[in-house]
Every structure is written in C-alpha cells, then in structure tokens.
Amino acid sequence: MKILIVDDHAYNRDLLNFILEDEGHSCVEAENGKAACEMFKNDSGIELILMDINMPEMDGIAATKIIKQDEERFVPVIFVTALDDADMVAQCLDAGGDDFVPKPVNENVLLAKIKAHARSQSLYSNLKSAHQSLQYHNQLVSREHSIVEHIFARCNQRSKTICENISTYTSPMSMFDGDMVLSAASPSGGLYLIVGDFTGHGLAAAMGSLPVAEVFFTLVSHQAGISQIATELNTRLYELLPANMFCCAFIAHIDYTGEKMTLWSGGMNDFLRVKVGSTNLERVQSMHMPLGILESEEFDDSPQIITVDPGEKIYIYTDGVNEASNKDGEEFGLERLEALVLKGGEDVVVKVTQAVNEFHEGCEQSDDISIVEYTGGPLVHKDRDSNEIVDVGAKHHGAKSFPWRLSMRLEGEDLRDTSIVNQILAFVASIQGIELHQDKIFTIVSELYSNSLEHGVLQLSSDLKSSADGFEEYYRQRQQRLDGLTDEFIELDFIYLRGEPNKVKLVITDCGEGFDVEEREAISSESEHSHGRGLSLLKDLCSELTYSNGGRTATAVYELCRHG
C-alpha cells in the first residue's frame, strides 16, 4: 500500500516510515499541507494519508479539505496528532478526516487502523469498478434502446398522412409499448385502422408489433380486405409467437364517406358507439379469438360491417384503461369510462386519459393504456408534415377496365389448397379498375367460396359450430372430407360489366346437394350465431345477390363505384 506521510518534523516522518516499510508498505513524504496537496494531485498511486495537524504554510485540516474535494478518488486520511481537544477533533472530522492515531504513536494501533482502512478502500475500489461497469452497460443498453425505439417509430409511422376523424392516446407501462395503434389511408381515400394489445409488457410484447406493422402497411398499400389482413396477421403471429403469447386486435377499414366500417375484432374489449344526441351507448362485442392462437384452418376471418352516422363516436380501448388500479386496489372500471364517453363534448380522449391518470395517481402503471376515438363523417386526410388537406384517392378516381371474363373450375387438389382464394384475387386485383375494390371483392369471393365448399361440396352443418366442442368436430370433419375429395368441383365465373356504374358479376356453382335459401336466410337473421353472418354480410356488400339451381349456384353483383 502506498502511504503519504505529512509532518513538518523529519523525525516523525522517519519513525512512521520505518514502521510502515517494515510491514511492506511504500511511503512518500511531505513536510506541510501545501506540499501534500501537490503530491496527492500528481501521484494517483497514493492510497492512504497520515496527516499531522499543526504545520507551516498549510495545516492538516486545510490540506484535508482540498484533498477530499477530489470525488473521483477515495483516499482515507488518518490524523496523527498529540492534540486531544474535542473541538479540534470535530474540525478534523468536518474537514473529511477518517480516523485518529494519538502521539506518541502505538505501532499496533497504527497498523490495525491502516489494515481496517485498507479493507474499506478495497471495498470502495470494488464498488467503483462495479459502478463503472454498470455505467458502461447502462450506456450500452440506453443506446440499444434508442436504436430500437427509432426502428419501432419508423415501422409504426410509415403513413404520410393523418386522418382528422381519428383521435388516439397511448401510454406504455415501460419504455416499450405492448399496445399498438396503426392507421393509414387506403389508396382509394378510405382509412385502415388497427388497435392491438399483445400479451405482457415491455420489449418482449412490443417486438410483436414489428411483424404486425410490416403485414399491415404492405396489405394496406394493396387495398387488401379486412379478412385478408386478419388472416395474414394470424398466420404470421401463429408462426412467430411463443405458445403463451397472442395479440388481441381490432382491425377496421372505413370507406371515404366515413359511413361504412368493415371490421374484425378478436379478444378485444367491447367497443363503444355513441350516436349524436343519444343518452345511451351501444357495446359491440368482439366476435373472434385473438390473433396468433388458432391455426389457419381453424381461424375465422369473417368481418362485420356497420353503418356509422355522421357525428357518431366510436371508442376502441385496451384493458389498461378499465383495469387501471388506485391505491386501494379498486379498478377504474367500465362504469367510469362509459360515463365519460356518454358525457361527450370536446376532447373526450383527453378527458378519459386525465381521469385514468388521476385515478391511479401515486400507483405504478400496471398495463399499457390505449384509447382511440373515431368520429363518423367524410374522412379528412392531412399531410403529416405540412398539415395540409390531401385527396388521397384522387389519382385513382374514374379508373376503368377493359371488358373481361374469367372462368375456372376447381377440383380435388385445388379445393384442398387453403390459399386458392388469395391466388384468384391476386389475379383479379391486377386488372385496372379492380385493385381499389379488392378488399370488398375478397370478402364476397371468400364468403361465397367458403359456403360452396363447406356446405355444398363437403356437406358440413353449421349447427356443429354452436359450441366449443362443436367447432373442433366441425373442423375435424372438414379436413376428413377434404382429404377424400376426388371428382367434386366448384366453378367460378367473373364477368366485368360496363355501365353506370361499372360492375363485377360473380357466379359460383358447386356440385353439392344445394340448400333451402329461405331457411339459410332465417339462420342469417339470428345474430347470436356467428356462423350465420355470411348472407347478411354479402347483402351489405352486393347490389344484387341471388341463389338458383336449388341453392347450388350463387350470383353476386358488386358495383365499382368509389367505395373507399
């Protein structure tokens, strides 16, 4: 140990030097406080100081004060003095002194105290080293987080426009958000929206948003249907996520008028609808399982279509809102949320978030919080940078196609191909004038094809889906009968009809036994049966929908007006 001996008497310095070097320590000497300070400044190897008090030029107390100003070094100062005045002792301690050894010096006491302070200094050295290591790793993690935040921001904000009809608020529980809110204008001037809530919190949960954003923005750019987006997201998340992780999601497309919303909701809270001037609100339940749980064959991609009145408000929120807790463990709850929503007025989202924050003030946030408000009415898109209003679908208005007709017959292996509808639509959507409508056409084709395949060719009964066990049996029978197909077929005929407006006519025929159309429509009217929504959905989308040939042939007509 390198020790600095500070004393104006050479005899005292020599005595201490003799004792310490005999114990293996190395010593350096200073004859006053000023010299000691200079030596301490220039010699970083000094580990302990033995300091006299009364010395010329600068005494030990003043020197100790200067030495202790160096916060980067921990060097114990032991005062060696014959003074035993209590006030002097207090001054020495106030100056930063760590210990005392009285004169005449007792060798055993001196060496014992030096050993004790050596242990303290060793501990300090270890702590400092650990602190420096932690600082380094903290800087490294901070830099990595900054990079990841940048990536998330770039992935989740690809849209060049924002929609005035949407108001959002998100508050992550930690640095990274397990909730996600994405929106983007459709090429035809409509709006796509997704609100997602991944299992868990922090970086692990937020990682799921990257593939979701990638799929979402890619399909949005192609005016994909809500069913197609939901299916693709489910497939991607099922492949990527661990078994204990999934994503509750609300996915919607709103046409340019702001009146028609096509949506798919899986595992989310009921979304809330409040009409202008109403004193009541409507809760709309989520109809599906969350994304990433079911295999493609089991996944139900059927959407809902609702009409939104001008000025009507729709609220979508994650469970971090209603499950926020206060100090007493009480949850914010749906009653408080719905009361604020019904009260209405300006900036409802701001009022809700303020109320939630005040409710759990003083408590740690236990979940990610997100809430979105949509206001019905013609969509207003603005440039994200300039804030100027833009007509997103202007360049696509009035696009027409040449006369065309596409006919095909699908048999055995084709009917077993789960991607066949996507393949057909990819071809159809490549035709000018059709691409902006592929989301609606996809829903029409997939619904009609599914009916023809499952109820026509495979002769499956929808009644099986009335229970959880029935769903499993339904899909077991479905796969078994698909495997046994040989000469069975489905024929599809697409026809482009010129006129005012232009139309696409789809005729689909299967080889099955057909069905009673009136009975099927009665089932469709029973909204509690999720498997019966197909016909009512098709009627919303099609200007004409008829069945013939004993239920084996369905004819649907879709108008190519600007649906958005």
C-alpha positions as CSV (number, residue, x, y, z in Angstrom):
1,M,0.0,0.0,0.0
2,K,1.4,3.4,-0.9
3,I,1.1,5.8,2.0
4,L,1.7,9.6,2.1
5,I,3.2,10.8,5.4
6,V,2.6,14.5,6.1
7,D,4.5,16.1,9.1
8,D,6.7,19.1,9.4
9,H,9.2,17.2,11.7
10,A,11.6,14.9,9.9
11,Y,11.9,12.7,13.0
12,N,8.2,11.9,13.0
13,R,8.2,11.1,9.3
14,D,11.2,8.8,9.7
15,L,9.6,6.9,12.5
16,L,6.4,6.3,10.6
17,N,8.4,5.4,7.5
18,F,10.3,2.8,9.5
19,I,7.2,1.2,10.9
20,L,5.3,1.1,7.6
21,E,8.1,-0.1,5.4
22,D,8.8,-2.9,7.8
23,E,5.2,-4.0,7.2
24,G,5.7,-4.0,3.4
25,H,4.2,-0.6,2.6
26,S,5.8,2.0,0.4
27,C,6.0,5.6,1.7
28,V,6.3,9.1,0.3
29,E,6.7,12.2,2.4
30,A,5.6,15.9,2.6
31,E,6.7,18.4,5.1
32,N,3.5,20.5,5.1
33,G,-0.1,20.6,3.8
34,K,0.7,22.5,0.7
35,A,3.3,20.0,-0.4
36,A,0.9,17.2,0.5
37,C,-1.8,18.6,-1.8
38,E,0.6,18.9,-4.7
39,M,2.0,15.4,-4.2
40,F,-1.6,14.0,-3.9
41,K,-2.6,15.8,-7.1
42,N,0.4,14.4,-9.1
43,D,0.6,10.9,-7.7
44,S,-2.6,8.8,-8.4
45,G,-1.0,5.8,-6.7
46,I,-1.3,7.3,-3.1
47,E,-3.8,5.1,-1.2
48,L,-3.7,6.4,2.4
49,I,-2.5,9.6,4.1
50,L,-1.1,10.0,7.6
51,M,-1.7,13.7,8.4
52,D,-0.3,16.0,11.1
53,I,-2.4,19.0,12.1
54,N,-0.2,21.9,13.0
55,M,2.3,22.6,10.2
56,P,3.7,25.8,8.5
57,E,2.3,27.2,5.2
58,M,-0.8,25.0,5.3
59,D,-2.1,22.9,8.2
60,G,-3.5,19.4,8.0
61,I,-7.2,20.5,8.3
62,A,-6.9,22.8,5.3
63,A,-5.0,20.3,3.3
64,T,-7.6,17.6,4.0
65,K,-10.4,19.8,2.8
66,I,-8.6,20.3,-0.5
67,I,-7.7,16.6,-0.9
68,K,-11.3,15.5,-0.2
69,Q,-12.6,17.7,-3.0
70,D,-11.5,15.1,-5.4
71,E,-14.6,12.9,-5.6
72,E,-13.1,10.5,-8.1
73,R,-10.7,9.1,-5.5
74,F,-11.3,7.6,-2.1
75,V,-8.1,8.0,0.0
76,P,-8.5,7.7,3.8
77,V,-6.9,10.4,5.9
78,I,-5.8,9.4,9.4
79,F,-4.8,12.3,11.6
80,V,-1.7,11.6,13.7
81,T,-1.6,14.2,16.4
82,A,-0.9,14.9,20.1
83,L,-3.9,17.2,20.3
84,D,-6.9,15.8,22.1
85,D,-9.2,18.8,22.2
86,A,-12.8,17.9,21.3
87,D,-13.3,20.9,19.1
88,M,-10.2,20.2,17.2
89,V,-11.3,16.6,16.7
90,A,-14.6,17.9,15.3
91,Q,-12.9,20.2,12.9
92,C,-10.8,17.3,11.6
93,L,-13.8,15.2,11.0
94,D,-15.7,18.1,9.4
95,A,-12.7,18.6,7.0
96,G,-13.1,15.0,5.8
97,G,-10.8,13.1,8.2
98,D,-11.5,9.4,8.5
99,D,-9.7,8.5,11.7
100,F,-7.2,9.5,14.5
101,V,-4.0,8.0,15.9
102,P,-2.6,9.8,19.0
103,K,1.0,10.7,19.6
104,P,3.2,9.1,20.7
105,V,2.2,6.5,18.1
106,N,1.4,3.0,19.2
107,E,2.6,0.7,16.4
108,N,0.0,-1.9,16.9
109,V,-2.9,0.6,16.9
110,L,-1.5,2.3,13.8
111,L,-1.1,-0.8,11.8
112,A,-4.5,-2.1,12.9
113,K,-6.2,1.1,11.7
114,I,-4.3,1.1,8.4
115,K,-5.5,-2.5,7.8
116,A,-9.0,-1.6,8.6
117,H,-9.0,1.4,6.2
118,A,-7.2,-0.8,3.6
119,R,-10.3,-3.1,3.7
120,S,-12.6,-0.1,3.3
121,Q,-10.6,1.1,0.4
122,S,-10.6,-2.3,-1.3
123,L,-14.4,-2.4,-0.9
124,Y,-14.7,1.1,-2.3
125,S,-12.4,0.1,-5.2
126,N,-14.6,-2.9,-6.0
127,L,-17.8,-0.8,-5.8
128,K,-16.3,1.8,-8.0
129,S,-15.3,-0.8,-10.5
130,A,-18.8,-2.3,-10.4
131,H,-20.3,1.2,-10.8
132,Q,-18.2,1.9,-13.8
133,S,-19.2,-1.4,-15.3
134,L,-22.8,-0.7,-14.7
135,Q,-22.5,2.8,-16.1
136,Y,-20.9,1.3,-19.3
137,H,-23.7,-1.3,-19.6
138,N,-26.3,1.3,-18.9
139,Q,-25.0,3.5,-21.6
140,L,-24.9,0.5,-23.9
141,V,-28.5,-0.5,-23.1
142,S,-29.6,3.1,-23.5
143,R,-28.0,3.3,-26.9
144,E,-29.6,0.0,-27.9
145,H,-33.0,1.1,-26.6
146,S,-32.6,4.3,-28.6
147,I,-31.9,2.3,-31.8
148,V,-34.8,0.0,-31.1
149,E,-37.1,3.0,-30.4
150,H,-36.1,4.5,-33.7
151,I,-36.8,1.3,-35.5
152,F,-40.2,1.0,-33.8
153,A,-41.1,4.6,-34.7
154,R,-40.1,4.1,-38.3
155,C,-42.0,0.9,-38.6
156,N,-45.2,2.2,-36.9
157,Q,-45.4,5.6,-38.6
158,R,-45.0,4.8,-42.3
159,S,-48.1,6.6,-43.4
160,K,-47.5,10.0,-44.9
161,T,-51.0,11.2,-43.9
162,I,-53.0,11.5,-40.7
163,C,-56.8,11.4,-40.5
164,E,-58.7,14.1,-38.7
165,N,-61.5,11.7,-37.9
166,I,-59.2,9.8,-35.5
167,S,-58.0,10.8,-32.1
168,T,-55.7,8.5,-30.2
169,Y,-53.8,8.2,-26.9
170,T,-51.2,5.6,-25.9
171,S,-49.2,5.3,-22.6
172,P,-46.8,2.4,-22.3
173,M,-46.2,0.8,-18.9
174,S,-42.5,0.8,-19.6
175,M,-40.2,2.2,-22.3
176,F,-41.7,-0.2,-24.9
177,D,-45.3,-0.5,-25.7
178,G,-47.2,-3.8,-25.8
179,D,-50.2,-1.9,-27.3
180,M,-50.1,-0.7,-30.8
181,V,-52.3,1.8,-32.8
182,L,-51.7,1.9,-36.5
183,S,-53.6,3.8,-39.2
184,A,-53.1,4.5,-42.8
185,A,-55.1,5.9,-45.7
186,S,-56.3,3.4,-48.2
187,P,-55.3,4.0,-51.8
188,S,-58.9,4.9,-52.6
189,G,-59.2,7.5,-49.8
190,G,-60.6,5.4,-47.0
191,L,-58.9,4.6,-43.8
192,Y,-57.4,1.4,-42.3
193,L,-57.0,1.1,-38.5
194,I,-55.6,-1.5,-36.2
195,V,-55.6,-1.4,-32.4
196,G,-53.6,-4.3,-30.9
197,D,-52.8,-5.5,-27.3
198,F,-50.1,-8.1,-27.0
199,T,-49.7,-10.4,-24.0
200,G,-47.4,-8.9,-21.4
201,H,-45.5,-5.7,-21.4
202,G,-42.2,-4.1,-22.4
203,L,-39.8,-5.1,-25.2
204,A,-40.9,-8.7,-25.4
205,A,-44.5,-7.6,-26.1
206,A,-43.5,-4.7,-28.3
207,M,-41.5,-7.0,-30.6
208,G,-44.8,-8.4,-31.8
209,S,-45.7,-5.1,-33.3
210,L,-42.9,-5.3,-35.9
211,P,-44.3,-8.1,-38.0
212,V,-47.8,-6.7,-37.5
213,A,-46.8,-3.3,-38.9
214,E,-45.0,-5.0,-41.8
215,V,-48.0,-7.0,-42.8
216,F,-50.5,-4.2,-42.1
217,F,-48.8,-1.5,-44.2
218,T,-47.9,-3.9,-47.0
219,L,-51.5,-5.1,-47.4
220,V,-52.9,-1.6,-46.9
221,S,-50.9,-0.4,-49.9
222,H,-52.7,-3.1,-52.0
223,Q,-56.2,-2.2,-50.6
224,A,-56.5,-5.6,-49.1
225,G,-59.7,-6.8,-47.4
226,I,-60.1,-6.9,-43.6
227,S,-60.5,-10.7,-43.8
228,Q,-57.2,-11.0,-45.7
229,I,-55.4,-8.7,-43.3
230,A,-56.7,-10.6,-40.2
231,T,-55.8,-14.0,-41.8
232,E,-52.3,-12.9,-42.8
233,L,-51.6,-11.4,-39.3
234,N,-52.9,-14.5,-37.6
235,T,-50.8,-16.8,-39.7
236,R,-47.6,-14.7,-39.2
237,L,-48.1,-14.4,-35.4
238,Y,-49.0,-18.0,-35.1
239,E,-45.7,-18.9,-36.7
240,L,-43.6,-16.3,-34.7
241,L,-45.1,-16.0,-31.2
242,P,-44.5,-18.5,-28.4
243,A,-47.5,-20.5,-27.2
244,N,-48.2,-18.2,-24.2
245,M,-48.3,-15.1,-26.3
246,F,-51.0,-13.7,-28.5
247,C,-52.5,-10.4,-29.8
248,C,-56.0,-9.1,-29.1
249,A,-56.8,-6.9,-32.1
250,F,-59.4,-4.6,-33.6
251,I,-58.9,-4.2,-37.4
252,A,-61.1,-1.9,-39.5
253,H,-61.5,-0.3,-42.8
254,I,-63.6,2.8,-43.2
255,D,-64.8,4.0,-46.6
256,Y,-64.1,7.5,-47.8
257,T,-67.6,8.7,-46.8
258,G,-66.9,7.7,-43.2
259,E,-70.2,5.9,-43.0
260,K,-69.3,2.2,-43.7
261,M,-66.9,0.4,-41.4
262,T,-65.8,-3.1,-42.1
263,L,-64.2,-4.6,-39.0
264,W,-62.7,-7.7,-37.5
265,S,-62.3,-7.9,-33.7
266,G,-60.6,-10.7,-31.8
267,G,-60.2,-10.8,-28.0
268,M,-60.7,-7.0,-27.5
269,N,-63.0,-5.2,-25.1
270,D,-66.4,-4.3,-26.4
271,F,-66.0,-1.2,-28.5
272,L,-68.5,1.6,-27.7
273,R,-70.8,3.5,-30.0
274,V,-72.4,6.8,-29.1
275,K,-74.8,8.4,-31.6
276,V,-75.3,12.2,-31.7
277,G,-77.7,13.4,-29.1
278,S,-78.1,9.9,-27.6
279,T,-78.2,9.3,-23.8
280,N,-77.3,5.7,-24.3
281,L,-74.3,3.9,-25.8
282,E,-74.1,0.6,-27.6
283,R,-71.5,-2.0,-26.7
284,V,-70.3,-4.2,-29.6
285,Q,-68.7,-7.5,-28.6
286,S,-65.6,-8.9,-30.1
287,M,-66.6,-12.0,-32.2
288,H,-63.3,-13.8,-32.6
289,M,-60.3,-15.3,-30.8
290,P,-57.1,-13.2,-30.6
291,L,-54.5,-13.4,-33.3
292,G,-51.8,-16.0,-33.1
293,I,-53.7,-18.7,-31.2
294,L,-55.5,-20.7,-34.0
295,E,-54.1,-22.5,-37.0
296,S,-55.1,-21.2,-40.4
297,E,-57.7,-24.0,-40.8
298,E,-59.5,-23.0,-37.6
299,F,-59.2,-19.3,-37.9
300,D,-62.4,-17.3,-38.6
301,D,-61.7,-14.3,-40.7
302,S,-65.3,-13.2,-41.2
303,P,-65.8,-9.4,-40.8
304,Q,-68.6,-7.3,-39.5
305,I,-70.0,-4.3,-41.4
306,I,-71.6,-1.4,-39.6
307,T,-73.0,1.9,-40.7
308,V,-71.7,4.9,-38.8
309,D,-73.9,8.0,-38.7
310,P,-72.3,11.5,-39.2
311,G,-71.0,12.7,-35.9
312,E,-71.3,9.3,-34.2
313,K,-68.4,8.4,-32.0
314,I,-66.8,5.0,-31.7
315,Y,-64.3,4.2,-29.0
316,I,-61.8,1.3,-29.0
317,Y,-59.6,0.8,-26.0
318,T,-57.3,-1.8,-24.4
319,D,-57.8,-3.3,-20.9
320,G,-55.2,-1.0,-19.5
321,V,-57.9,1.7,-19.4
322,N,-60.6,0.0,-17.4
323,E,-58.2,-2.1,-15.3
324,A,-56.1,0.8,-14.1
325,S,-56.0,0.5,-10.2
326,N,-55.8,3.0,-7.4
327,K,-54.0,2.7,-4.0
328,D,-56.9,0.7,-2.6
329,G,-56.8,-1.9,-5.4
330,E,-60.0,-0.6,-7.0
331,E,-60.2,-0.6,-10.8
332,F,-61.1,2.4,-12.9
333,G,-63.8,0.2,-14.4
334,L,-66.2,0.4,-17.4
335,E,-68.8,2.4,-15.5
336,R,-66.5,5.4,-15.1
337,L,-65.3,5.0,-18.7
338,E,-68.8,4.8,-20.2
339,A,-69.9,7.8,-18.1
340,L,-67.1,10.0,-19.6
341,V,-67.9,8.7,-23.1
342,L,-71.6,9.4,-22.7
343,K,-70.9,12.9,-21.3
344,G,-69.3,13.7,-24.6
345,G,-68.1,17.1,-25.5
346,E,-64.7,18.1,-27.0
347,D,-61.5,16.1,-26.4
348,V,-63.2,13.0,-24.8
349,V,-59.9,11.0,-25.3
350,V,-58.0,13.7,-23.3
351,K,-60.7,13.7,-20.6
352,V,-60.6,9.9,-20.2
353,T,-56.8,9.7,-20.0
354,Q,-56.7,12.5,-17.5
355,A,-59.3,10.7,-15.4
356,V,-57.4,7.5,-15.6
357,N,-54.1,9.1,-14.6
358,E,-55.7,10.9,-11.7
359,F,-57.4,7.7,-10.6
360,H,-54.2,5.7,-10.3
361,E,-52.0,8.7,-9.2
362,G,-49.3,7.5,-6.8
363,C,-49.5,3.9,-8.1
364,E,-47.3,2.3,-10.7
365,Q,-48.9,1.8,-14.1
366,S,-49.7,-1.9,-14.3
367,D,-50.5,-2.2,-18.0
368,D,-50.2,-0.4,-21.3
369,I,-53.0,2.1,-22.0
370,S,-54.5,2.9,-25.4
371,I,-57.8,4.5,-26.5
372,V,-59.0,5.6,-29.9
373,E,-61.9,7.7,-30.9
374,Y,-63.4,7.7,-34.4
375,T,-65.9,10.4,-35.5
376,G,-68.3,9.5,-38.3
377,G,-68.4,11.7,-41.4
378,P,-66.5,12.2,-44.6
379,L,-62.8,11.4,-44.0
380,V,-60.3,14.2,-43.9
381,H,-56.7,13.3,-44.6
382,K,-53.9,15.7,-43.9
383,D,-50.2,15.6,-44.9
384,R,-48.3,14.5,-41.8
385,D,-45.6,17.2,-42.4
386,S,-47.4,20.2,-43.8
387,N,-50.8,19.5,-42.2
388,E,-52.5,20.4,-45.5
389,I,-55.6,18.5,-46.6
390,V,-54.9,16.0,-49.3
391,D,-57.2,13.9,-51.6
392,V,-55.5,10.5,-51.1
393,G,-57.5,8.7,-53.8
394,A,-57.6,11.4,-56.4
395,K,-55.3,9.7,-58.9
396,H,-57.4,6.5,-58.8
397,H,-60.8,8.2,-59.3
398,G,-62.5,7.1,-62.5
399,A,-60.1,4.3,-63.4
400,K,-61.9,1.9,-65.8
401,S,-61.1,-1.5,-67.1
402,F,-61.3,-3.3,-70.5
403,P,-64.1,-5.9,-71.0
404,W,-63.0,-9.2,-69.5
405,R,-64.3,-12.5,-68.2
406,L,-62.5,-15.1,-66.1
407,S,-63.9,-18.7,-65.7
408,M,-62.4,-21.5,-63.8
409,R,-63.2,-25.0,-62.5
410,L,-61.6,-26.1,-59.2
411,E,-61.4,-29.8,-58.3
412,G,-59.8,-32.1,-55.7
413,E,-56.3,-30.8,-55.1
414,D,-57.4,-27.2,-55.8
415,L,-60.2,-27.4,-53.3
416,R,-57.7,-28.6,-50.7
417,D,-55.5,-25.6,-51.3
418,T,-56.2,-23.1,-48.4
419,S,-54.6,-20.3,-50.4
420,I,-56.8,-20.7,-53.5
421,V,-59.0,-17.6,-52.9
422,N,-55.9,-15.4,-52.3
423,Q,-54.5,-16.7,-55.6
424,I,-57.7,-16.0,-57.5
425,L,-58.0,-12.5,-56.0
426,A,-54.3,-11.7,-56.7
427,F,-55.0,-12.3,-60.4
428,V,-58.3,-10.4,-60.4
429,A,-56.9,-7.4,-58.5
430,S,-54.1,-6.9,-61.0
431,I,-56.7,-5.7,-63.5
432,Q,-57.0,-1.9,-63.8
433,G,-60.1,-0.5,-62.0
434,I,-60.3,-3.5,-59.7
435,E,-57.4,-3.0,-57.4
436,L,-59.1,-0.4,-55.3
437,H,-62.0,-2.8,-54.6
438,Q,-60.1,-5.9,-53.9
439,D,-60.9,-5.7,-50.1
440,K,-64.7,-5.9,-50.8
441,I,-64.4,-8.4,-53.6
442,F,-62.1,-10.6,-51.5
443,T,-64.8,-10.7,-48.8
444,I,-67.5,-11.6,-51.3
445,V,-65.5,-14.3,-53.0
446,S,-64.2,-15.8,-49.8
447,E,-67.6,-15.9,-48.2
448,L,-69.3,-17.4,-51.3
449,Y,-66.5,-19.9,-51.9
450,S,-66.5,-20.9,-48.2
451,N,-70.3,-21.6,-48.4
452,S,-69.9,-23.6,-51.6
453,L,-67.0,-25.6,-50.3
454,E,-68.2,-26.3,-46.7
455,H,-71.9,-26.6,-47.1
456,G,-72.2,-27.6,-50.8
457,V,-69.2,-29.8,-51.6
458,L,-68.4,-31.1,-48.1
459,Q,-72.0,-31.1,-46.8
460,L,-71.0,-29.8,-43.4
461,S,-73.6,-28.5,-41.0
462,S,-73.2,-25.1,-39.4
463,D,-75.1,-26.3,-36.3
464,L,-71.9,-28.0,-35.2
465,K,-70.4,-24.6,-34.5
466,S,-72.9,-23.8,-31.8
467,S,-70.5,-25.0,-29.1
468,A,-66.7,-25.0,-28.5
469,D,-66.6,-28.8,-28.9
470,G,-68.7,-28.5,-32.0
471,F,-66.1,-26.2,-33.6
472,E,-63.4,-28.8,-33.1
473,E,-65.7,-31.5,-34.6
474,Y,-66.6,-29.3,-37.5
475,Y,-63.0,-28.8,-38.5
476,R,-62.2,-32.4,-37.9
477,Q,-64.9,-33.4,-40.3
478,R,-63.9,-30.7,-42.7
479,Q,-60.4,-32.0,-43.0
480,Q,-61.5,-35.6,-43.3
481,R,-63.9,-34.8,-46.1
482,L,-61.3,-32.6,-47.9
483,D,-58.9,-35.5,-47.9
484,G,-61.5,-37.7,-49.5
485,L,-62.3,-35.4,-52.5
486,T,-61.9,-36.8,-56.0
487,D,-64.2,-35.5,-58.8
488,E,-66.1,-32.9,-56.7
489,F,-65.9,-29.3,-58.1
490,I,-66.6,-25.6,-57.7
491,E,-66.9,-23.4,-60.8
492,L,-66.3,-19.6,-60.6
493,D,-67.2,-17.1,-63.3
494,F,-66.1,-13.5,-63.1
495,I,-67.6,-11.0,-65.6
496,Y,-66.8,-7.3,-65.9
497,L,-70.0,-5.3,-66.8
498,R,-69.6,-1.9,-68.2
499,G,-72.2,0.7,-67.3
500,E,-73.1,3.4,-64.8
501,P,-71.6,2.3,-62.5
502,N,-69.3,-0.4,-63.8
503,K,-69.9,-3.8,-62.0
504,V,-68.3,-7.2,-61.4
505,K,-70.5,-10.2,-61.5
506,L,-69.6,-13.4,-59.8
507,V,-71.4,-16.7,-60.5
508,I,-70.2,-19.6,-58.3
509,T,-71.6,-23.2,-58.7
510,D,-70.8,-26.3,-56.7
511,C,-71.6,-30.0,-57.1
512,G,-73.4,-30.3,-53.8
513,E,-77.0,-31.1,-52.9
514,G,-77.9,-27.4,-52.5
515,F,-79.9,-25.9,-49.7
516,D,-83.2,-24.1,-48.8
517,V,-82.5,-20.4,-49.4
518,E,-85.3,-19.2,-47.1
519,E,-84.0,-21.4,-44.3
520,R,-80.5,-20.1,-44.7
521,E,-81.7,-16.5,-44.6
522,A,-83.6,-17.3,-41.4
523,I,-80.3,-18.6,-39.8
524,S,-78.5,-15.4,-41.0
525,S,-81.0,-13.2,-39.1
526,E,-80.1,-14.9,-35.8
527,S,-77.2,-12.6,-35.0
528,E,-76.2,-14.7,-32.0
529,H,-74.9,-17.4,-34.3
530,S,-71.6,-16.2,-35.6
531,H,-71.6,-18.8,-38.4
532,G,-74.8,-17.2,-39.8
533,R,-73.4,-13.8,-40.6
534,G,-72.4,-14.6,-44.1
535,L,-75.6,-13.8,-46.0
536,S,-76.3,-10.5,-44.3
537,L,-72.6,-9.5,-44.9
538,L,-72.9,-10.3,-48.6
539,K,-76.1,-8.3,-48.9
540,D,-74.4,-5.3,-47.4
541,L,-71.6,-5.5,-50.0
542,C,-73.5,-6.6,-53.1
543,S,-76.1,-4.6,-55.1
544,E,-77.6,-8.0,-56.1
545,L,-77.4,-11.4,-54.5
546,T,-79.4,-14.4,-55.8
547,Y,-79.4,-18.2,-55.5
548,S,-80.6,-20.6,-58.1
549,N,-80.2,-24.2,-59.2
550,G,-81.6,-25.4,-55.8
551,G,-79.0,-23.4,-53.8
552,R,-76.1,-24.8,-55.8
553,T,-75.5,-21.5,-57.7
554,A,-74.9,-18.1,-56.2
555,T,-74.8,-14.9,-58.3
556,A,-73.4,-11.7,-56.7
557,V,-73.1,-8.3,-58.4
558,Y,-70.7,-5.7,-56.9
559,E,-70.8,-2.1,-58.1
560,L,-67.4,-0.4,-58.8
561,C,-68.4,3.0,-57.5
562,R,-66.0,4.8,-55.2
563,H,-66.3,2.6,-52.1
564,G,-63.1,3.9,-50.4
